[in-house]
Amino acid sequence: MSTRNYRMLAIFLVLALLLACAPIAATATPAPPPTFDLLSVNTFIAQTAGAAATQTFVLMPTSTLTPTASKTPTEVPTSTPTFLFVIPTSTVPSSTPTMDASQGPYACQVISQSPEDDTTFAQGASFDMRWQILNSGTNAWDSNSADYRFTGGDKLHKTSAYDFSQSVPAGAAIEFVVPMQAPADPGLYKSKWIIALGKERFCPMSISIVVK
């Protein structure tokens, strides 16, 4: 056999061997898939988020908005509350109540008077002078022997003396009423009165008015 024939035979044998081994290679066990590394994925995500944040920061405008300052409210001082106690009364209390000098059996206290001193009246105007009087002594004022009367000053009254309407025990009060009339001429006028009880004279009362 020639050399050429030997070569052809060798080639056929090699091809036969290759064809015989091909199915075995196809049915070979496939290589296992690569291991999925979770740590590397987390690292990749973190790096991606960091890069995105950096990019976002770079893309933000560099200008900064300055907030408008609000006006500072003016402090309103807290005011101190004032308490006013009003005591209802039928007459206006006197600014200077009078206490009789003696504190014995016969004494008094002027609780109130109306009108007050230095009240202004028109010329010839009529008014009622009222005094509330407390019996601050130890003896009662017997209406059978007691009166209140004019003792001096200007003549504003229409009657100069008045009897007590009732007896006044110690610690009780009574109101004296004297009808009066302002003089016809402008000026300052004053009228003085007292209580007379037998020989006792006590409890000075007075009223001053201004006539215009």
C-alpha positions as CSV (number, residue, x, y, z in Angstrom):
1,M,0.0,0.0,0.0
2,S,1.3,3.4,-0.9
3,T,2.1,6.2,1.5
4,R,-0.8,8.2,0.2
5,N,-3.2,5.5,1.0
6,Y,-1.9,5.3,4.6
7,R,-2.5,9.0,5.1
8,M,-6.1,8.8,3.9
9,L,-6.7,5.8,6.1
10,A,-5.4,7.7,9.1
11,I,-7.6,10.7,8.4
12,F,-10.7,8.5,8.2
13,L,-9.8,6.9,11.5
14,V,-9.4,10.3,13.2
15,L,-12.8,11.4,11.8
16,A,-14.4,8.2,13.0
17,L,-13.0,8.7,16.5
18,L,-14.2,12.3,16.6
19,L,-17.8,11.4,15.5
20,A,-17.8,8.6,18.0
21,C,-16.8,11.0,20.9
22,A,-19.2,13.8,20.0
23,P,-22.4,12.5,21.7
24,I,-20.4,11.8,24.9
25,A,-19.3,15.5,24.9
26,A,-22.8,16.7,24.3
27,T,-24.2,14.7,27.2
28,A,-21.5,15.8,29.6
29,T,-22.6,17.5,32.9
30,P,-22.9,21.2,32.4
31,A,-20.7,23.4,34.5
32,P,-22.4,24.9,37.7
33,P,-23.6,28.6,37.4
34,P,-21.4,31.1,39.0
35,T,-22.1,31.8,42.7
36,F,-24.4,34.9,43.3
37,D,-22.6,37.2,45.8
38,L,-25.3,39.2,47.7
39,L,-22.6,41.3,49.4
40,S,-21.3,42.5,46.1
41,V,-24.8,43.4,44.9
42,N,-25.4,45.5,48.1
43,T,-22.1,47.1,47.6
44,F,-23.0,47.9,44.0
45,I,-26.4,49.4,45.0
46,A,-24.8,51.5,47.7
47,Q,-22.2,52.8,45.3
48,T,-24.9,53.6,42.7
49,A,-27.0,55.4,45.3
50,G,-24.0,57.4,46.5
51,A,-23.2,58.3,42.9
52,A,-26.8,59.4,42.3
53,A,-26.8,61.6,45.4
54,T,-23.5,63.2,44.4
55,Q,-24.9,63.9,41.0
56,T,-28.1,65.3,42.4
57,F,-26.1,67.6,44.7
58,V,-24.0,68.8,41.8
59,L,-27.1,69.5,39.7
60,M,-28.7,71.6,42.5
61,P,-28.6,75.4,42.0
62,T,-25.9,77.0,44.1
63,S,-28.1,80.1,45.1
64,T,-29.6,80.0,48.6
65,L,-33.0,81.5,49.4
66,T,-32.7,84.0,52.3
67,P,-35.9,83.8,54.5
68,T,-37.6,87.1,55.0
69,A,-37.3,88.4,58.6
70,S,-40.6,88.7,60.4
71,K,-41.4,91.8,62.4
72,T,-40.8,91.4,66.1
73,P,-44.1,91.9,67.8
74,T,-44.2,94.8,70.2
75,E,-44.6,93.6,73.8
76,V,-47.9,94.8,75.3
77,P,-47.3,95.5,78.9
78,T,-49.7,93.7,81.0
79,S,-51.8,96.1,82.9
80,T,-52.4,95.7,86.6
81,P,-56.2,95.0,87.3
82,T,-58.1,97.6,89.5
83,F,-60.9,96.4,91.8
84,L,-63.7,98.8,92.5
85,F,-66.1,98.0,95.4
86,V,-69.4,99.9,95.1
87,I,-71.6,100.0,98.1
88,P,-75.2,101.0,97.1
89,T,-76.7,103.7,99.2
90,S,-79.6,106.1,99.0
91,T,-77.3,109.0,99.8
92,V,-73.8,110.1,98.9
93,P,-71.4,109.5,101.7
94,S,-69.6,112.5,103.1
95,S,-65.9,112.7,102.3
96,T,-65.1,113.7,105.9
97,P,-67.7,112.1,108.4
98,T,-67.9,114.1,111.6
99,M,-67.6,112.5,115.1
100,D,-68.9,114.4,118.1
101,A,-66.0,115.4,120.4
102,S,-67.7,113.9,123.5
103,Q,-67.9,110.1,123.8
104,G,-70.2,110.2,126.8
105,P,-73.9,109.6,127.1
106,Y,-74.7,111.9,124.2
107,A,-72.6,111.4,121.1
108,C,-73.1,111.0,117.4
109,Q,-71.4,110.2,114.1
110,V,-72.3,111.6,110.7
111,I,-72.5,108.5,108.5
112,S,-73.3,110.3,105.2
113,Q,-74.7,113.5,103.7
114,S,-76.3,114.5,100.5
115,P,-75.5,116.6,98.6
116,E,-71.8,116.7,99.3
117,D,-70.0,119.8,100.3
118,D,-69.2,122.4,97.5
119,T,-71.9,121.1,95.2
120,T,-72.9,123.7,92.6
121,F,-76.5,125.0,92.4
122,A,-78.2,127.5,90.1
123,Q,-79.4,130.7,91.7
124,G,-82.6,130.2,93.7
125,A,-82.6,126.3,93.2
126,S,-84.4,124.3,95.8
127,F,-82.9,121.0,97.2
128,D,-83.3,118.7,100.3
129,M,-80.3,118.5,102.6
130,R,-80.0,115.0,104.1
131,W,-77.8,113.8,106.9
132,Q,-77.6,110.2,108.2
133,I,-76.7,110.3,111.9
134,L,-75.6,107.4,114.1
135,N,-76.3,107.5,117.9
136,S,-72.8,106.5,119.1
137,G,-73.4,107.5,122.7
138,T,-74.8,105.4,125.6
139,N,-78.2,107.2,126.0
140,A,-81.2,107.1,123.7
141,W,-82.5,110.2,121.9
142,D,-86.0,110.8,123.1
143,S,-88.2,112.2,120.3
144,N,-90.3,114.1,122.9
145,S,-87.3,116.3,123.9
146,A,-84.9,116.1,120.9
147,D,-84.7,118.2,117.8
148,Y,-82.1,119.3,115.2
149,R,-81.7,123.0,114.5
150,F,-79.8,125.7,112.7
151,T,-77.0,127.3,114.7
152,G,-75.1,129.6,112.3
153,G,-73.8,130.4,108.9
154,D,-75.9,131.3,105.9
155,K,-79.7,131.1,105.9
156,L,-80.4,128.4,103.3
157,H,-83.2,126.7,105.2
158,K,-86.9,127.4,105.1
159,T,-87.4,126.3,108.7
160,S,-84.8,126.7,111.5
161,A,-85.7,123.6,113.7
162,Y,-87.3,120.2,113.3
163,D,-88.5,117.7,115.9
164,F,-87.4,114.1,115.8
165,S,-89.8,111.8,113.9
166,Q,-88.9,109.0,116.4
167,S,-86.7,108.1,119.3
168,V,-83.2,106.8,118.5
169,P,-81.7,104.2,120.8
170,A,-77.9,103.9,121.3
171,G,-76.3,102.2,118.3
172,A,-79.2,103.1,115.9
173,A,-79.3,105.7,113.1
174,I,-81.7,108.3,111.9
175,E,-81.9,110.6,108.8
176,F,-82.5,114.3,109.1
177,V,-84.0,116.1,106.1
178,V,-83.9,119.9,105.8
179,P,-85.6,121.6,102.8
180,M,-83.2,124.3,101.5
181,Q,-82.9,126.9,98.7
182,A,-79.8,128.4,97.1
183,P,-79.5,132.2,97.4
184,A,-80.2,134.4,94.5
185,D,-76.6,135.7,94.4
186,P,-73.6,133.7,93.2
187,G,-71.1,132.7,95.8
188,L,-70.0,130.2,98.4
189,Y,-72.5,129.5,101.3
190,K,-72.4,127.4,104.4
191,S,-75.1,126.3,106.9
192,K,-74.4,124.8,110.4
193,W,-76.8,122.5,112.4
194,I,-76.7,120.6,115.7
195,I,-78.9,118.2,117.8
196,A,-80.5,119.8,120.9
197,L,-81.7,117.4,123.6
198,G,-82.8,119.2,126.8
199,K,-79.8,121.2,127.8
200,E,-77.4,119.1,125.7
201,R,-76.0,120.5,122.4
202,F,-74.0,118.0,120.4
203,C,-73.5,116.5,116.9
204,P,-72.4,119.4,114.7
205,M,-73.5,119.1,111.0
206,S,-72.9,121.4,108.1
207,I,-73.3,121.9,104.4
208,S,-71.4,124.2,102.0
209,I,-72.7,124.9,98.5
210,V,-71.6,127.0,95.5
211,V,-74.1,129.1,93.7
212,K,-73.6,130.2,90.1
